[in-house]
Amino acid sequence: MKDKNRSLVKNIFMAVFAAGAMMSCSTMGSTASKVGAAQMNIQNTQWTLADNVKGKKPTMVIETGKLNGNGGCNNYFGEVVTDAATGTFTANNLGSTKMACDNMETERSFMNMLSEANNYVVKGNMLELYKGKLLLLKFNKL
């Protein structure tokens, strides 16, 4: 039964992100021009994942040169390089605690997308992380 539930959670998570990616492609007109452009400085800010996921929502705290938060189960940490003038975002040397939880696939996907992000766009109280012009993650400001 646990394998069936894990498979269901994985399928739901992947469907949510696939739908988000498709929606981002269809609404890219106004956002596409902002990717790679000057953005608000995101140093010393805190964020929570905007998407609905089962269990604890992933969080992200950006400090000068440092990144940490919770991936939905484990606490993570690493280095971050951001450039407000160009809207670039790079997470490096990510590590985390090693607890096992029910939503490990959600956490693995979150961490993979976080490490692939190379651009960011700030829209009010929302932070979007992109790989090129493909939207990967959306966060709400805490």
C-alpha positions in Angstrom: 0.0 0.0 0.0 2.9 2.4 0.8 4.3 1.9 -2.7 0.9 2.7 -4.2 0.7 5.9 -2.1 4.2 6.9 -3.0 3.5 6.3 -6.7 0.3 8.4 -6.4 2.1 11.2 -4.6 4.9 11.1 -7.3 2.4 11.2 -10.1 0.5 14.1 -8.5 3.7 16.1 -7.9 4.9 15.5 -11.4 1.5 16.5 -12.8 1.5 19.7 -10.8 4.9 20.7 -12.0 4.2 19.7 -15.6 1.0 21.8 -15.6 3.0 24.7 -14.1 5.6 24.3 -16.8 3.0 24.3 -19.5 1.2 27.3 -18.1 4.5 29.1 -17.8 5.2 28.4 -21.5 1.8 29.7 -22.5 2.1 32.9 -20.4 5.7 33.5 -21.2 5.0 36.6 -23.2 5.3 39.1 -20.3 7.7 37.0 -18.2 10.1 36.0 -20.9 11.2 39.6 -21.3 12.0 39.8 -17.6 14.1 36.6 -17.4 17.8 37.7 -17.6 16.9 41.3 -16.9 17.5 43.4 -13.8 15.6 42.2 -10.7 15.1 43.2 -7.1 17.9 42.1 -4.8 16.8 38.8 -3.1 19.6 38.7 -0.5 18.3 38.3 3.1 14.8 37.1 2.1 12.7 34.1 3.1 10.4 32.1 0.8 7.9 29.2 0.8 7.0 27.1 -2.2 3.8 28.4 -3.8 2.7 25.0 -5.2 0.5 22.8 -3.1 2.4 19.6 -2.1 1.6 16.8 0.3 3.1 17.4 3.7 5.4 20.2 4.7 6.0 22.9 2.0 9.6 23.5 1.0 11.2 26.7 2.2 14.2 28.8 1.1 16.2 31.4 3.0 18.6 33.4 1.0 21.4 35.2 2.8 24.5 36.8 1.4 26.3 33.9 -0.3 24.3 31.3 1.7 21.1 29.3 1.0 19.2 27.1 3.4 15.7 25.9 4.2 13.6 22.8 4.4 13.0 20.6 1.3 9.7 19.2 2.8 11.5 16.7 5.1 15.2 17.5 5.5 16.9 20.8 6.2 19.2 21.8 3.4 22.1 24.3 3.0 24.5 25.5 0.4 25.9 28.5 -1.3 24.1 30.9 -3.6 25.2 33.5 -6.1 22.7 36.0 -7.3 23.1 39.1 -9.4 20.3 41.6 -9.3 21.6 43.4 -12.4 21.2 40.3 -14.6 18.7 38.3 -12.6 21.0 35.3 -12.4 20.7 32.7 -9.6 23.1 29.8 -9.0 22.8 27.3 -6.0 26.1 25.5 -5.4 27.4 22.8 -3.0 23.9 21.8 -1.8 23.7 19.4 1.1 21.0 18.2 3.5 20.2 16.2 6.6 19.3 12.5 5.8 15.9 11.8 7.4 13.5 9.5 5.5 9.9 10.8 5.1 6.8 10.0 3.1 7.3 12.7 0.6 11.0 12.0 -0.4 10.1 12.2 -4.2 8.8 15.7 -3.6 12.0 16.7 -1.9 14.2 15.1 -4.5 12.4 17.0 -7.3 12.6 20.2 -5.4 16.3 19.9 -4.7 17.0 18.9 -8.4 15.1 22.0 -9.7 16.7 24.3 -7.2 20.2 23.1 -8.3 19.2 23.6 -12.0 17.9 27.1 -11.6 20.0 29.8 -13.3 17.7 32.8 -13.4 15.1 34.5 -11.2 12.3 36.9 -11.6 10.6 38.8 -8.7 6.9 39.7 -9.2 5.7 41.6 -6.1 5.8 39.0 -3.2 6.5 36.1 -5.6 9.9 34.7 -6.6 10.2 32.5 -9.7 13.2 30.4 -10.5 14.0 29.5 -14.1 16.4 27.3 -16.1 16.8 29.5 -19.1 13.2 30.6 -19.8 11.6 27.4 -18.3 9.9 28.1 -15.0 11.0 25.6 -12.4 9.8 26.8 -9.0 7.5 29.5 -7.6 7.8 30.9 -4.1 5.8 33.2 -1.9 7.6 35.7 0.3 7.4 35.0 4.0 
